[in-house]
């Protein structure tokens, strides 16, 4: 089993920056990718960013050029650097640890609110 714990959410002004962290524990060797998804009220959960075990990254169209995903394998941690945030970025952000065929584990989420 894998446990994922997010941190770093909070209130940030439009145009500001925020960094989210996700620490994985348990059977982390089973993970082929880690990443972030988000869900706003009334909307489907959507991809924010992913990073594979090989270091390849993928971003949702709405965050390209503004957000950066990175990982620290020694710490079993994935980071999401959020820059130039917009009100549309307001959502609960969930850490995702993927195994195979899209299956995996979810963190409990951390709320990001972008407001002036």
C-alpha positions as a LaTeX table, in Angstrom:
\begin{tabular}{lrrr}
\hline
Residue & $x$ (\AA) & $y$ (\AA) & $z$ (\AA) \\
\hline
Unk1 & 0.00 & 0.00 & 0.00 \\
Unk2 & 0.98 & 3.60 & $-0.59$ \\
Unk3 & 0.10 & 6.59 & 1.51 \\
Unk4 & 0.20 & 10.10 & 0.08 \\
Unk5 & 0.17 & 13.24 & 2.19 \\
Unk6 & $-0.20$ & 16.67 & 0.62 \\
Unk7 & 0.74 & 19.99 & 2.12 \\
Unk8 & 1.24 & 23.60 & 1.08 \\
Unk9 & $-2.26$ & 24.66 & 0.21 \\
Unk10 & $-3.73$ & 27.93 & 1.34 \\
Unk11 & $-4.78$ & 31.38 & 0.26 \\
Unk12 & $-2.78$ & 33.16 & $-2.42$ \\
Unk13 & $-3.38$ & 36.33 & $-4.42$ \\
Unk14 & $-3.81$ & 36.30 & $-8.19$ \\
Unk15 & $-0.42$ & 36.44 & $-9.83$ \\
Unk16 & 1.26 & 35.00 & $-6.78$ \\
Unk17 & 3.05 & 31.73 & $-6.21$ \\
Unk18 & 2.52 & 28.65 & $-4.11$ \\
Unk19 & 4.30 & 25.35 & $-3.71$ \\
Unk20 & 2.54 & 22.09 & $-2.99$ \\
Unk21 & 4.28 & 19.02 & $-1.63$ \\
Unk22 & 3.31 & 15.38 & $-1.61$ \\
Unk23 & 5.17 & 12.80 & 0.43 \\
Unk24 & 4.71 & 9.14 & $-0.42$ \\
Unk25 & 5.26 & 6.29 & 1.98 \\
Unk26 & 4.76 & 2.55 & 1.93 \\
Unk27 & 5.36 & 0.57 & $-1.26$ \\
Unk28 & 6.69 & 3.52 & $-3.20$ \\
Unk29 & 8.71 & 1.26 & $-5.49$ \\
Unk30 & 5.45 & 0.20 & $-7.11$ \\
Unk31 & 4.78 & 3.70 & $-8.41$ \\
Unk32 & 5.50 & 4.40 & $-12.05$ \\
Unk33 & 4.41 & 8.02 & $-11.87$ \\
Unk34 & 3.32 & 10.67 & $-9.44$ \\
Unk35 & 1.42 & 13.82 & $-10.03$ \\
Unk36 & $-1.28$ & 16.28 & $-9.20$ \\
Unk37 & $-4.94$ & 16.55 & $-10.06$ \\
Unk38 & $-7.41$ & 19.15 & $-8.96$ \\
Unk39 & $-11.13$ & 19.43 & $-8.52$ \\
Unk40 & $-13.16$ & 22.60 & $-8.28$ \\
Unk41 & $-16.76$ & 22.64 & $-7.03$ \\
Unk42 & $-19.13$ & 21.22 & $-9.59$ \\
Unk43 & $-16.34$ & 20.13 & $-11.90$ \\
Unk44 & $-14.61$ & 16.90 & $-12.77$ \\
Unk45 & $-11.23$ & 16.14 & $-11.36$ \\
Unk46 & $-8.64$ & 17.16 & $-13.93$ \\
Unk47 & $-4.98$ & 16.59 & $-14.59$ \\
Unk48 & $-2.60$ & 19.29 & $-13.44$ \\
Unk49 & 0.79 & 17.66 & $-13.90$ \\
Unk50 & 2.45 & 14.26 & $-13.91$ \\
Unk51 & 6.02 & 13.08 & $-13.67$ \\
Unk52 & 7.03 & 9.53 & $-14.52$ \\
Unk53 & 9.65 & 7.38 & $-12.89$ \\
Unk54 & 11.83 & 8.19 & $-15.90$ \\
Unk55 & 11.47 & 11.92 & $-15.36$ \\
Unk56 & 9.04 & 12.66 & $-18.17$ \\
Unk57 & 6.47 & 15.32 & $-17.43$ \\
Unk58 & 3.01 & 16.10 & $-18.67$ \\
Unk59 & 0.89 & 19.15 & $-17.91$ \\
Unk60 & $-2.69$ & 20.09 & $-18.29$ \\
Unk61 & $-3.23$ & 22.75 & $-20.93$ \\
Unk62 & $-4.54$ & 25.27 & $-18.43$ \\
Unk63 & $-1.34$ & 25.27 & $-16.37$ \\
Unk64 & 1.37 & 24.95 & $-19.01$ \\
Unk65 & 3.98 & 27.63 & $-18.64$ \\
Unk66 & 2.86 & 28.49 & $-15.12$ \\
Unk67 & 3.22 & 25.32 & $-13.06$ \\
Unk68 & 6.23 & 23.06 & $-12.73$ \\
Unk69 & 6.30 & 19.55 & $-11.33$ \\
Unk70 & 9.42 & 18.03 & $-9.87$ \\
Unk71 & 10.39 & 15.11 & $-7.68$ \\
Unk72 & 12.90 & 14.15 & $-5.07$ \\
Unk73 & 13.29 & 10.39 & $-5.16$ \\
Unk74 & 15.40 & 10.30 & $-2.03$ \\
Unk75 & 12.57 & 11.91 & $-0.10$ \\
Unk76 & 9.77 & 10.18 & $-2.00$ \\
Unk77 & 8.35 & 13.62 & $-2.62$ \\
Unk78 & 6.75 & 15.34 & $-5.57$ \\
Unk79 & 6.43 & 19.11 & $-5.72$ \\
Unk80 & 4.18 & 21.42 & $-7.66$ \\
Unk81 & 5.46 & 24.95 & $-8.08$ \\
Unk82 & 2.52 & 27.17 & $-8.95$ \\
Unk83 & 3.36 & 30.56 & $-10.43$ \\
Unk84 & 1.20 & 33.32 & $-11.83$ \\
Unk85 & $-1.85$ & 31.75 & $-10.27$ \\
Unk86 & $-5.33$ & 32.69 & $-11.42$ \\
Unk87 & $-8.71$ & 32.55 & $-9.76$ \\
Unk88 & $-9.45$ & 29.57 & $-12.01$ \\
Unk89 & $-6.76$ & 27.63 & $-10.18$ \\
Unk90 & $-8.89$ & 27.55 & $-7.05$ \\
Unk91 & $-9.54$ & 23.90 & $-6.28$ \\
Unk92 & $-8.70$ & 21.02 & $-4.03$ \\
Unk93 & $-5.41$ & 19.61 & $-5.25$ \\
Unk94 & $-4.89$ & 15.87 & $-4.93$ \\
Unk95 & $-1.65$ & 13.99 & $-5.09$ \\
Unk96 & $-1.71$ & 10.89 & $-7.28$ \\
Unk97 & 0.57 & 7.90 & $-7.19$ \\
Unk98 & 0.09 & 5.71 & $-10.25$ \\
Unk99 & 0.97 & 2.05 & $-10.58$ \\
Unk100 & $-0.26$ & 0.58 & $-13.89$ \\
Unk101 & $-3.15$ & 1.11 & $-16.28$ \\
Unk102 & $-4.13$ & 4.34 & $-14.59$ \\
Unk103 & $-4.66$ & 2.68 & $-11.23$ \\
Unk104 & $-3.08$ & 3.98 & $-8.10$ \\
Unk105 & $-3.54$ & 5.95 & $-4.94$ \\
Unk106 & $-4.90$ & 9.31 & $-3.91$ \\
Unk107 & $-3.99$ & 11.71 & $-1.20$ \\
Unk108 & $-6.71$ & 13.40 & 0.79 \\
Unk109 & $-6.21$ & 16.75 & $-0.91$ \\
Unk110 & $-5.12$ & 20.25 & $-0.02$ \\
Unk111 & $-7.19$ & 23.34 & $-0.75$ \\
Unk112 & $-5.77$ & 26.16 & $-2.85$ \\
Unk113 & $-7.75$ & 29.38 & $-2.92$ \\
Unk114 & $-6.72$ & 32.17 & $-5.29$ \\
Unk115 & $-8.35$ & 35.41 & $-4.30$ \\
Unk116 & $-7.52$ & 39.04 & $-3.73$ \\
\hline
\end{tabular}
